[in-house]
């Protein structure tokens, strides 16, 4: 993590270059004496100037300051580009950046290293008085994003840039509530995970947790991880459920008080489901709109996270460019290329470990997200972005390279610690036995949740290994003896979505950055047999147990609902509605939504080609059509092409009301109004019509015009 960094840059403009130079930003009081910037010409990778820095950064905003240094910057206009390196007094390379191209330094401190290309650039049409700048909210270089050219702001924080230092001590990540289990005796078990940095005023042995009402026994504390001065701690609590819902409050020393709801013993629980949580641009100032909205609705008993809770691969931070030692390992552009011959060195291991710890700290320090994580017990399952985009869908020589295996091991460690509240050496009590992945199982008030890890073992030929499928089957067999009326199964990628088979065939081997997304889908030709196995297991379980099964998914940046039907069972005269499974998809709560023009094209495809997607010989499926369209002038849609999250509430008759909270189209700079779209899934019943539409009766559609 770079606490002192290049914050602004100008090297080219129309006519004669004017005002060239760069700006340094960092904590107030930083003495730049001893720091230097080496300037490189890219054609030969040689140093053409060394600028020794001087001065002390003053407090301009929240304990941070900037200084601008005027210097003529080389701009040859070659494909190699040119660049510069920021080096601290001990000789450590803090940044090695380039503009106009990428090159390898042949001399200087960076000798042998490959530069990292800035994502923005200037040219001979750039207006005088413009520059390239970092924007966003944060405290270190990795928090911000490059933009420009935009009007210069030399010697002060940039426009749309806010220095907001993290908590430097005390509770620096969290608290995060993790749901574990409940049982017929009313023992409601949760864990609280946090990262804590001791201080003179609050040493580790003085950190205390107070809970009201008092739990059945004192909280049990365990250290999950120690990273430098940071201690990642877990506190295990058992709350006694009562006949009525209760509010539990808790507080750590030096932190604010939080509360969460525990359902009554026989109370139908309230669930929320989210996925794809991160903003894709620092300019997206409304990315937390739905998190803020969640705080205004009736509190949920459980928050289910369907994947991509954090991102390693947004435009910023981007794991392959944020770690200087990856220079030469990866070439990014329209197509990402990897050198599989490079070793995953011990130095890279340290850098990647730092990156992942920082990533969780960055994303989960957002106040609106932090509040929800601390106020609603969560169940979390990861997807590719917690590792990096497309993990599991690369070709074998890349997927099984030392670099991929090294990065994955660290990503898995931090997923276990922060999202499961456990370690790889001591798995969570919710982990399904006899598997090599991290699939989990949960139970709350007669509802079971099966959370499938579809990343750990994924490659282009499988999603789960045969061993994991056996473990899943054993878990389902055990549930046959349980007292449940509904099973949720988490699949990060929808089991049923639009059919991209033709697109997959056309681009195969040509553009991996698109191909990996298509390969991820269950309907991809390499996964259809495994899809049939998966769906058949669920239908067999539902028919034997005589309950409803629903699948929850995210990933596709749209809301939708699929209906999957077992034709053989549906044709029986005494059939029940266990022969129908709904796949509810909600995505994204923070990332950008599916473009509406693309959603309209997908709707047209379904209309022109009746969507009777077959899963095996006796199973067919289709997307459910919502009541309204993308605009008042378009027909009803199959896709909610806006940011959204899902809430679900069971009624006393075990029917399930599912409500998408959908962000409307905003005015410029003003978040859109949030409207709701609600469906009702009937409970287990016998002797219904063969028309499969009965399984997802439209319940209500509230204020749909606000989605326009």
C-alpha positions in Angstrom: 0.0 0.0 0.0 1.4 3.4 -1.0 0.8 6.1 1.5 2.9 8.6 -0.4 2.3 8.6 -4.2 2.1 10.5 -7.5 -1.3 12.3 -7.3 -1.3 14.4 -10.5 0.7 14.5 -13.8 1.0 16.7 -16.9 3.3 16.0 -19.8 1.6 17.0 -23.1 -0.8 19.7 -24.4 -1.7 21.6 -27.6 1.2 23.6 -29.2 4.1 24.2 -26.8 4.0 22.1 -23.6 3.3 24.2 -20.6 3.1 23.6 -16.8 4.6 20.1 -17.0 5.3 18.2 -13.8 3.9 16.0 -11.1 2.3 16.2 -7.7 3.1 14.2 -4.6 0.4 13.4 -2.0 0.6 11.8 1.4 0.1 12.2 5.2 0.6 15.7 6.5 4.1 16.0 8.1 5.8 13.7 5.6 9.3 15.0 4.9 10.2 14.5 1.3 13.9 15.0 1.8 15.6 11.8 0.7 12.8 10.9 -1.7 13.5 11.0 -5.5 11.8 10.6 -8.8 13.6 8.9 -11.7 12.4 9.9 -15.1 12.7 7.3 -17.9 12.6 7.4 -21.7 10.9 4.3 -22.8 12.6 3.7 -26.2 15.8 2.4 -24.4 14.5 2.3 -20.9 17.2 4.7 -19.7 17.0 7.4 -17.0 17.2 10.9 -18.4 16.8 12.8 -15.1 16.7 12.2 -11.4 14.8 14.8 -9.4 15.5 14.9 -5.7 12.4 16.0 -3.7 12.3 18.4 -0.9 9.7 19.9 1.4 7.2 18.8 4.0 3.5 18.0 3.2 1.1 20.3 5.0 -2.3 19.4 6.3 -4.7 20.5 3.5 -7.5 18.0 4.1 -8.1 15.5 6.9 -4.5 15.1 7.7 -3.2 14.9 4.1 -1.4 17.3 1.8 0.2 17.7 -1.6 3.2 19.3 -3.3 3.7 20.0 -7.0 7.1 19.7 -8.7 7.7 21.4 -12.0 9.8 19.5 -14.5 9.9 19.0 -18.2 8.8 15.4 -18.9 10.0 13.5 -22.0 7.3 12.5 -24.4 8.7 10.7 -27.5 5.4 9.4 -28.7 6.7 5.9 -29.3 4.9 2.7 -28.6 7.2 2.2 -25.6 6.0 5.3 -24.0 7.9 7.1 -21.2 7.7 7.0 -17.4 8.8 7.7 -13.9 9.5 6.0 -10.6 8.9 7.3 -7.1 11.6 6.0 -4.7 11.7 6.4 -0.9 14.8 7.3 1.1 15.6 3.6 1.7 15.7 2.9 -2.0 12.4 1.1 -2.2 10.4 1.6 -5.5 7.0 2.9 -4.5 5.6 3.4 -8.0 7.0 2.7 -11.5 4.4 4.2 -13.9 4.4 5.0 -17.6 2.4 6.9 -20.2 2.0 6.2 -23.9 3.2 2.6 -23.6 5.0 0.0 -21.5 8.8 -0.5 -21.3 11.4 -2.4 -19.3 14.0 -0.2 -17.5 17.6 -0.9 -18.6 19.2 1.1 -15.8 18.4 3.0 -12.6 16.7 1.7 -9.5 14.0 0.0 -11.7 16.5 -1.9 -13.9 14.9 -5.1 -15.2 11.4 -4.1 -14.1 8.5 -3.5 -16.5 6.5 -0.3 -16.0 2.8 -0.1 -15.2 0.8 1.8 -17.8 -1.5 4.6 -16.6 -5.1 4.0 -17.8 -5.4 7.6 -19.0 -3.2 9.7 -21.3 -2.6 13.1 -22.8 -1.7 14.1 -26.4 -1.0 17.2 -28.5 -4.7 18.1 -28.4 -4.9 18.3 -24.6 -5.9 21.9 -23.6 -3.4 24.0 -21.8 -4.1 23.9 -18.0 -5.3 20.3 -18.0 -3.7 17.3 -16.3 -4.2 13.6 -15.3 -5.4 13.2 -11.7 -6.5 10.7 -9.1 -10.0 10.9 -7.7 -12.1 9.0 -5.2 -12.2 8.6 -1.4 -9.4 7.0 0.6 -6.0 7.2 2.2 -3.5 5.3 0.0 -2.8 5.2 -3.7 -4.8 2.0 -4.2 -8.0 3.7 -3.1 -8.1 6.2 -6.0 -8.7 6.1 -9.8 -7.0 8.0 -12.6 -9.0 10.3 -14.7 -8.3 13.0 -17.3 -7.3 15.1 -18.9 -9.3 17.5 -16.6 -8.6 21.0 -15.3 -5.4 21.0 -13.2 -5.3 21.4 -9.4 -1.6 21.7 -8.7 -0.7 21.8 -5.0 -4.1 20.9 -3.5 -6.4 17.9 -3.4 -8.0 17.2 -6.8 -11.6 17.8 -7.6 -13.7 14.7 -6.7 -10.9 13.6 -4.4 -11.4 13.2 -0.6 -8.7 12.1 1.7 -10.5 10.0 4.3 -7.9 8.2 6.5 -8.8 4.8 7.7 -9.0 4.1 11.4 -5.4 3.7 12.3 -6.1 1.8 15.5 -8.9 0.1 17.3 -11.5 -1.7 15.1 -10.1 -1.2 11.6 -12.2 -3.8 9.7 -15.7 -4.8 10.9 -17.4 -5.8 13.0 -18.9 -8.4 10.7 -21.8 -10.6 11.9 -21.7 -14.2 10.7 -24.7 -16.5 11.2 -23.8 -20.0 12.2 -26.8 -22.0 13.2 -30.0 -22.3 15.2 -31.6 -25.5 16.6 -34.9 -26.7 18.0 -33.7 -25.8 21.5 -33.6 -22.1 20.5 -29.8 -21.8 20.5 -29.0 -19.1 18.0 -25.3 -19.1 17.2 -23.4 -16.3 15.5 -19.8 -15.1 15.3 -18.5 -11.5 15.2 -15.3 -11.0 13.2 -13.1 -7.8 13.3 -9.6 -6.7 12.6 -8.1 -4.8 15.6 -4.9 -2.8 15.9 -3.9 -2.2 19.5 -2.8 1.2 20.8 -1.3 2.6 24.0 -4.8 3.7 25.1 -6.5 0.4 24.1 -4.1 -2.6 24.2 -5.3 -6.0 23.0 -5.9 -7.4 26.5 -8.3 -4.4 27.2 -10.5 -5.0 24.2 -13.9 -6.0 25.6 -17.3 -7.0 24.1 -20.5 -6.2 25.8 -23.8 -7.8 24.7 -27.4 -7.2 25.8 -29.3 -9.3 26.7 -26.5 -11.4 28.0 -25.8 -14.5 25.9 -26.1 -18.0 27.4 -22.4 -18.1 28.1 -19.6 -15.5 27.9 -18.4 -14.9 24.3 -15.5 -17.1 23.2 -12.6 -15.3 21.6 -10.3 -16.7 19.0 -7.5 -15.2 16.9 -8.0 -16.1 13.3 -5.0 -14.2 11.9 -2.2 -11.8 12.9 -0.9 -9.6 10.2 1.7 -7.2 11.4 0.2 -5.2 14.2 -3.4 -6.2 13.2 -5.2 -9.0 15.0 -8.2 -10.6 13.2 -10.5 -11.8 16.0 -13.6 -13.9 16.2 -16.1 -13.9 19.1 -18.6 -16.7 19.2 -22.0 -16.0 20.8 -25.1 -18.2 21.6 -28.3 -16.2 22.0 -31.3 -18.0 23.5 -34.3 -17.5 21.2 -37.6 -16.6 22.8 -41.2 -16.8 21.5 -41.0 -13.3 20.1 -38.4 -11.5 18.0 -35.7 -9.8 20.1 -33.2 -7.0 19.5 -29.6 -7.8 20.6 -27.1 -4.9 21.1 -23.4 -5.2 21.3 -20.4 -2.9 21.5 -16.6 -3.3 21.4 -14.3 -1.0 23.4 -13.8 2.2 21.6 -16.3 1.5 18.9 -20.0 2.4 18.4 -23.0 0.3 19.5 -24.7 -2.0 17.0 -27.9 -4.1 17.1 -29.4 -7.0 15.2 -32.7 -8.9 15.2 -33.1 -12.5 16.3 -36.3 -14.2 15.1 -38.7 -15.8 17.5 -38.7 -19.6 17.9 -41.6 -20.1 15.4 -41.3 -16.8 13.5 -41.0 -17.0 9.7 -37.5 -15.4 9.1 -36.8 -12.4 6.9 -33.9 -12.7 4.4 -32.1 -10.4 2.1 -29.9 -11.4 -0.8 -27.2 -9.2 -2.4 -24.3 -9.7 -4.9 -21.8 -7.7 -6.9 -21.2 -5.1 -4.2 -18.5 -2.9 -5.4 -18.7 0.3 -7.4 -16.9 0.1 -10.8 -15.9 3.7 -10.9 -15.0 6.3 -8.3 -17.2 8.7 -10.3 -20.1 6.5 -9.4 -21.1 8.6 -6.4 -24.4 6.7 -5.9 -22.9 3.2 -5.6 -24.1 2.9 -2.0 -27.6 4.1 -2.7 -29.2 0.6 -2.2 -27.1 -0.1 0.9 -28.4 3.2 2.4 -31.9 2.1 1.3 -31.5 -1.2 3.1 -31.1 0.7 6.4 -34.6 2.2 5.9 -36.6 -1.0 5.5 -37.7 -3.6 8.1 -34.5 -5.2 9.5 -33.8 -8.7 8.1 -32.8 -11.6 10.2 -30.2 -12.9 7.7 -28.3 -11.3 4.8 -27.1 -13.7 2.1 -24.2 -12.6 0.0 -24.1 -14.4 -3.4 -20.5 -13.5 -4.5 -18.3 -10.6 -5.5 -18.5 -8.9 -2.1 -15.1 -7.4 -2.9 -13.3 -6.9 -6.2 -9.6 -7.4 -7.0 -10.0 -6.3 -10.6 -11.9 -3.1 -11.0 -10.1 -0.4 -13.0 -8.7 0.5 -9.6 -7.5 -1.4 -7.6 -6.4 -4.0 -10.2 -4.2 -6.8 -8.8 -2.1 -7.2 -11.9 -1.1 -3.5 -12.1 -1.2 -2.5 -8.4 1.6 -4.9 -7.5 4.9 -3.7 -9.2 6.4 -7.2 -9.0 3.8 -8.5 -11.4 5.4 -6.4 -14.2 6.4 -8.8 -16.9 3.9 -11.5 -15.7 0.8 -9.9 -17.2 0.0 -7.8 -20.2 -3.4 -6.1 -19.9 -5.4 -4.6 -22.7 -8.3 -5.8 -24.9 -7.0 -9.2 -24.1 -5.2 -10.2 -20.9 -2.1 -12.3 -21.5 -0.1 -14.2 -18.8 3.4 -15.5 -18.8 3.0 -18.9 -17.2 6.7 -19.5 -17.0 7.2 -17.0 -14.2 7.6 -18.2 -10.6 5.4 -17.1 -7.7 8.2 -15.8 -5.6 8.3 -15.3 -1.8 8.4 -11.6 -2.4 5.2 -11.8 -4.5 3.6 -13.9 -1.8 4.1 -11.0 0.7 2.9 -8.4 -1.8 -0.3 -10.3 -2.7 -1.1 -11.0 0.9 -0.8 -7.2 1.6 -3.0 -6.5 -1.4 -5.9 -8.8 -0.2 -5.8 -7.5 3.3 -6.0 -4.0 2.0 -8.8 -4.9 -0.4 -11.1 -6.1 2.4 -10.2 -3.0 4.5 -10.9 -0.7 1.5 -14.3 -2.1 0.5 -15.7 -2.8 3.9 -14.7 0.5 5.4 -17.4 2.2 3.3 -19.7 3.4 6.1 -23.0 2.3 4.6 -21.7 -1.2 3.9 -19.9 -1.4 7.3 -23.2 -0.6 9.1 -25.1 -3.4 7.3 -22.4 -6.0 7.9 -22.4 -5.1 11.6 -26.2 -5.0 12.0 -27.4 -8.1 10.0 -26.0 -11.6 10.5 -24.5 -12.8 7.1 -24.0 -15.9 5.1 -21.3 -15.4 2.4 -20.2 -17.3 -0.6 -17.5 -16.1 -3.0 -17.3 -15.8 -6.8 -14.5 -14.9 -9.2 -13.9 -11.3 -8.3 -12.8 -12.2 -4.8 -10.0 -14.0 -6.5 -9.8 -12.2 -9.9 -12.1 -12.0 -12.9 -12.6 -15.2 -14.7 -10.8 -17.5 -12.2 -11.7 -21.1 -13.0 -12.5 -20.4 -16.7 -9.0 -19.9 -18.0 -7.2 -22.4 -20.2 -5.4 -25.1 -18.2 -1.8 -23.8 -18.8 -2.8 -20.6 -17.2 -5.3 -21.9 -14.6 -2.8 -24.3 -13.1 0.3 -22.0 -13.3 2.3 -21.2 -10.2 1.1 -17.6 -10.3 -2.5 -18.5 -10.4 -2.1 -21.1 -7.7 -0.2 -18.7 -5.5 -2.7 -15.9 -5.8 -5.6 -18.3 -5.3 -4.2 -19.6 -2.0 -4.0 -16.1 -0.5 -7.5 -15.1 -1.8 -8.9 -18.3 -0.3 -7.2 -17.5 3.1 -8.8 -14.1 3.3 -12.2 -15.4 2.1 -12.1 -17.9 4.9 -11.1 -15.4 7.5 -13.4 -12.5 6.6 -16.3 -14.1 4.8 -16.6 -17.4 6.6 -15.1 -16.3 10.0 -12.7 -19.3 10.0 -9.4 -20.5 8.8 -8.4 -23.1 6.3 -6.7 -25.1 9.0 -9.8 -24.9 11.2 -12.9 -24.7 8.9 -16.2 -23.2 10.0 -18.7 -25.5 11.8 -21.0 -24.9 8.8 -18.6 -26.4 6.3 -20.0 -29.5 4.6 -17.7 -32.5 5.5 -15.7 -34.6 3.1 -15.0 -32.1 0.4 -11.9 -30.1 -0.7 -13.9 -27.0 -1.4 -15.7 -24.6 1.0 -19.4 -25.3 0.5 -21.5 -24.6 3.6 -24.9 -25.6 5.1 -27.1 -23.6 7.4 -30.4 -24.0 9.2 -32.7 -21.2 10.6 -36.4 -21.7 11.7 -37.3 -24.6 9.4 -35.4 -23.1 6.4 -32.2 -24.8 5.1 -29.5 -23.0 3.1 -27.0 -24.9 1.0 -24.2 -22.5 -0.1 -22.1 -24.1 -2.9 -18.5 -23.1 -3.5 -18.3 -23.0 -7.3 -14.9 -21.4 -7.5 -12.4 -23.5 -5.6 -12.5 -26.5 -7.9 -13.8 -24.8 -11.1 -11.9 -25.2 -14.3 -13.1 -25.3 -17.9 -14.3 -28.9 -17.5 -16.0 -28.9 -14.1 -17.6 -26.6 -11.5 -17.5 -29.0 -8.5 -15.4 -32.1 -8.3 -17.1 -35.6 -8.1 -16.0 -35.7 -4.4 -17.8 -32.4 -3.7 -20.9 -33.6 -5.5 -20.9 -36.7 -3.2 -20.6 -34.4 -0.2 -23.5 -32.2 -1.4 -25.6 -35.4 -1.9 -24.8 -36.5 1.6 -25.9 -33.1 2.9 -29.1 -33.4 1.0 -29.7 -36.9 2.4 -29.2 -35.6 5.9 -31.7 -32.9 5.3 -34.4 -35.5 4.5 -34.6 -36.2 8.2 -34.8 -32.5 9.2 -37.9 -30.4 10.0 -37.7 -27.9 7.1 -40.3 -26.6 4.6 -38.0 -24.8 2.2 -34.4 -25.2 0.8 -32.4 -22.3 -0.6 -29.4 -23.3 -2.8 -26.8 -20.6 -3.5 -25.3 -20.7 -7.0 -23.2 -17.6 -7.7 -24.0 -17.8 -11.5 -27.7 -18.4 -12.4 -28.6 -21.9 -13.2 -30.8 -20.6 -15.9 -30.2 -17.3 -17.8 -30.2 -16.2 -21.4 -28.8 -18.6 -24.0 -25.4 -17.5 -25.2 -24.4 -20.7 -27.0 -24.1 -19.1 -30.4 -22.0 -16.2 -29.0 -19.7 -18.7 -27.2 -19.0 -20.6 -30.5 -18.3 -17.5 -32.4 -15.6 -16.0 -30.0 -14.1 -19.3 -28.8 -10.3 -18.8 -28.6 -10.5 -15.2 -29.8 -11.3 -12.9 -26.9 -10.8 -14.5 -23.4 -12.0 -11.3 -21.6 -15.5 -12.1 -22.9 -15.1 -15.8 -23.3 -14.5 -16.4 -19.5 -17.8 -14.8 -18.6 -19.6 -17.0 -21.1 -17.7 -20.1 -19.9 -18.8 -19.3 -16.3 -22.5 -20.0 -17.3 -24.1 -23.3 -16.5 -25.5 -23.5 -20.0 -22.0 -23.4 -21.6 -21.5 -26.7 -23.5 -18.7 -27.8 -21.2 -21.0 -27.6 -18.1 -24.4 -28.9 -19.4 -23.9 -32.5 -18.1 -23.0 -31.2 -14.7 -26.0 -28.8 -14.8 -28.3 -31.8 -15.4 -26.7 -33.6 -12.5 -27.2 -30.6 -10.2 -30.8 -29.9 -11.2 -31.7 -33.6 -11.0 -30.3 -33.9 -7.4 -32.5 -30.9 -6.4 -35.7 -32.3 -8.0 -35.1 -35.7 -6.4 -34.7 -34.1 -3.0 -37.7 -31.9 -3.4 -39.9 -34.8 -4.5 -38.7 -37.1 -1.7 -38.9 -34.4 1.1 -42.1 -32.9 -0.4 -41.0 -29.3 0.0 -40.1 -26.4 -2.3 -36.6 -25.7 -3.4 -35.4 -22.3 -4.7 -32.0 -21.3 -6.2 -30.5 -17.8 -5.4 -28.0 -16.3 -7.8 -26.2 -13.1 -8.8 -23.3 -12.3 -11.2 -25.3 -11.1 -14.3 -25.9 -7.5 -13.1 -29.7 -7.8 -13.6 -32.7 -9.1 -11.7 -34.7 -11.9 -13.1 -36.6 -15.1 -12.2 -36.4 -18.5 -14.0 -38.8 -21.4 -13.8 -37.3 -24.9 -14.1 -39.8 -27.8 -14.5 -39.4 -31.6 -14.2 -41.7 -32.6 -17.1 -42.0 -36.3 -16.0 -43.3 -35.4 -12.6 -45.5 -32.5 -13.8 -47.4 -34.9 -16.1 -48.4 -37.2 -13.3 -52.1 -36.8 -12.4 -51.3 -36.5 -8.6 -48.2 -34.4 -9.0 -47.2 -31.7 -6.6 -45.3 -28.4 -7.1 -42.0 -29.9 -6.0 -41.6 -30.5 -9.7 -40.9 -26.7 -10.1 -37.8 -24.9 -9.0 -37.5 -21.1 -9.1 -34.1 -19.5 -9.7 -34.2 -16.0 -8.2 -31.4 -13.7 -9.5 -30.5 -10.3 -8.0 -27.5 -8.4 -9.1 -25.9 -5.9 -8.7 -26.3 -3.9 -5.5 -23.2 -1.8 -6.0 -21.7 -2.4 -9.5 -23.2 -1.0 -12.7 -26.3 -2.8 -14.0 -26.8 -4.5 -17.3 -27.2 -1.7 -20.0 -30.9 -1.4 -20.8 -30.3 -1.5 -24.6 -28.7 -4.9 -24.0 -31.6 -6.0 -21.8 -33.9 -5.0 -24.6 -32.0 -7.1 -27.1 -32.1 -10.1 -24.7 -35.9 -9.6 -24.3 -36.2 -9.6 -28.1 -34.2 -12.8 -28.4 -36.6 -14.6 -26.0 -39.6 -13.2 -27.8 -38.4 -14.3 -31.2 -37.2 -17.7 -30.0 -39.5 -19.2 -27.4 -37.3 -19.9 -24.4 -37.8 -23.6 -23.7 -34.3 -24.2 -22.6 -33.8 -28.0 -22.0 -31.8 -29.3 -19.1 -31.5 -33.0 -20.0 -34.3 -34.9 -21.8 -37.1 -34.3 -19.3 -36.4 -30.9 -17.8 -37.3 -27.5 -19.5 -37.1 -24.0 -18.3 -37.7 -20.4 -19.1 -37.4 -16.8 -17.8 -40.4 -15.3 -16.1 -41.8 -12.1 -17.6 -42.3 -9.3 -15.2 -45.5 -7.2 -15.4 -43.9 -4.0 -16.8 -41.3 -3.0 -19.4 -38.0 -1.1 -19.3 -39.9 2.1 -20.3 -43.6 3.0 -20.6 -43.3 2.4 -24.3 -41.8 -1.1 -24.2 -43.5 -4.4 -23.5 -43.1 -6.3 -20.2 -39.5 -7.3 -19.6 -37.7 -10.5 -18.5 -34.8 -8.5 -17.0 -34.7 -5.8 -14.3 -31.9 -3.8 -15.8 -31.1 -1.6 -12.8 -29.2 -2.0 -9.6 -31.2 -4.1 -7.2 -31.2 -6.3 -4.1 -33.7 -9.0 -3.0 -35.7 -9.5 0.2 -37.6 -12.6 1.0 -40.2 -13.2 3.7 -42.0 -16.4 4.6 -45.7 -16.2 5.5 -47.3 -18.5 8.1 -48.5 -20.8 5.2 -44.8 -21.2 4.1 -45.4 -19.2 0.9 -42.5 -17.0 0.0 -42.8 -13.3 -0.9 -39.8 -12.2 -2.9 -39.3 -8.5 -3.5 -36.7 -6.9 -5.7 -35.7 -3.4 -4.5 -34.8 -1.7 -7.8 -33.0 1.6 -8.3 -34.7 3.9 -10.7 -32.9 5.9 -13.4 -31.3 8.9 -11.6 -31.1 12.5 -12.5 -27.5 13.7 -13.0 -25.8 13.5 -9.6 -29.0 12.4 -7.8 -29.6 8.8 -6.8 -32.7 7.2 -8.4 -35.8 6.4 -6.4 -36.0 2.8 -5.2 -39.1 0.9 -6.2 -40.2 -2.6 -5.5 -41.2 -5.6 -7.7 -42.7 -8.5 -5.8 -43.4 -12.1 -6.7 -45.1 -14.8 -4.6 -43.9 -18.4 -4.6 -46.5 -20.8 -3.4 -45.8 -23.3 -0.6 -45.7 -27.1 -1.3 -49.1 -28.1 -2.6 -50.5 -31.2 -4.4 -52.8 -31.5 -7.4 -52.3 -28.2 -9.2 -52.8 -27.6 -12.9 -50.1 -28.7 -15.4 -49.6 -25.0 -16.3 -46.3 -24.3 -14.6 -47.1 -20.6 -14.2 -48.9 -21.4 -10.9 -45.5 -21.8 -9.2 -44.7 -18.0 -9.3 -47.9 -16.1 -9.1 -47.4 -12.4 -9.6 -48.2 -10.8 -6.3 -47.8 -7.0 -6.8 -45.8 -4.5 -8.7 -45.2 -1.3 -6.8 -44.5 2.1 -8.5 -42.9 0.5 -11.5 -43.0 3.8 -13.4 -40.1 5.0 -11.2 -37.8 2.5 -12.9 -38.0 4.5 -16.1 
